[in-house]
């Protein structure tokens, strides 16, 4: 079971990542801003999952593997390599319901689907990929980020609201006897 302090550290880092994604230094490429948007989103979802996790000690390794050690937590848990335990299934439903209630859920789901891929057929903010005409493109030179991860201003706002919603949940979590 997690503690409010543990959850706060995830939120603190999510906020730092969001600030980095808002940076506008000329040497900061769009792919870097997109990476930090994804990282901020991911840490906020993990913080929420930590608060809501109520599984047995035997399920802890599966929880850690499915949520804490993966990019794209919702995408990953929707496509698990093995059947989920009952507690993880319930957690998945809870996390998805929480995200689905938020404004700009479509952008949040696009961000969740952002996974660093080294498959040249996939768009990635970290690895070169092949575009339609068969040419490799460095992520720093790619111009289609809005198609891939949604409008940046909207994505920043959506992740900011996600962090705010998780912080509201944390207030309740911190008051709940363990």
C-alpha positions, 0 to 999 in steps of 0.5 A: 500500500502506498503512502501520501508522501509516495504519491506526492513525489510522483505528482511533484515529478509530474508537475516538473515534467509539465513545466519542462514541456512548456519550455520554449527555448529555441534549442528545445525541439517539439519532440522534447516538449512532447516527451515531457508532456507524455512523461507528466501524464504518465506520472500523474496516472501512476500517482492515481493508481498508487492511491487506488491500489488495494491488492494483496502483497502477492499481486504487488509485482503484477501491479508494479509491472503493469503500472509503475514500470511501463509507458502508456499505463492505460494502453498497456493494461488494456492489452495485458500479456496475461489475464489480470488478477481481480484487483488489477482488473478493478484498478484498471476500471477505476483508473479508466473511469477516472480518466474518462470523467476528465475534460479533453479525455481524447487528448489524454488517451492520445498521450497515453498511446504515446509510447517510445518505439524504435520501430521505424514504422511508428512515430516516436519522440525518441527514435527516428522513423520512416514516413510515408515516402520511405525516408527516415525522419529524426523526431526533431525534424518531424512536423506532424506532432498534432496528429500524433499527440494532439494539439500541444496547447490542448495537451498541456491544458489536459495534463494540467487538469489531470494533475489537478484532479489527482491532487484533489484525490490525494487530499481525500487519500491523505485523510483516509485511515490506512 
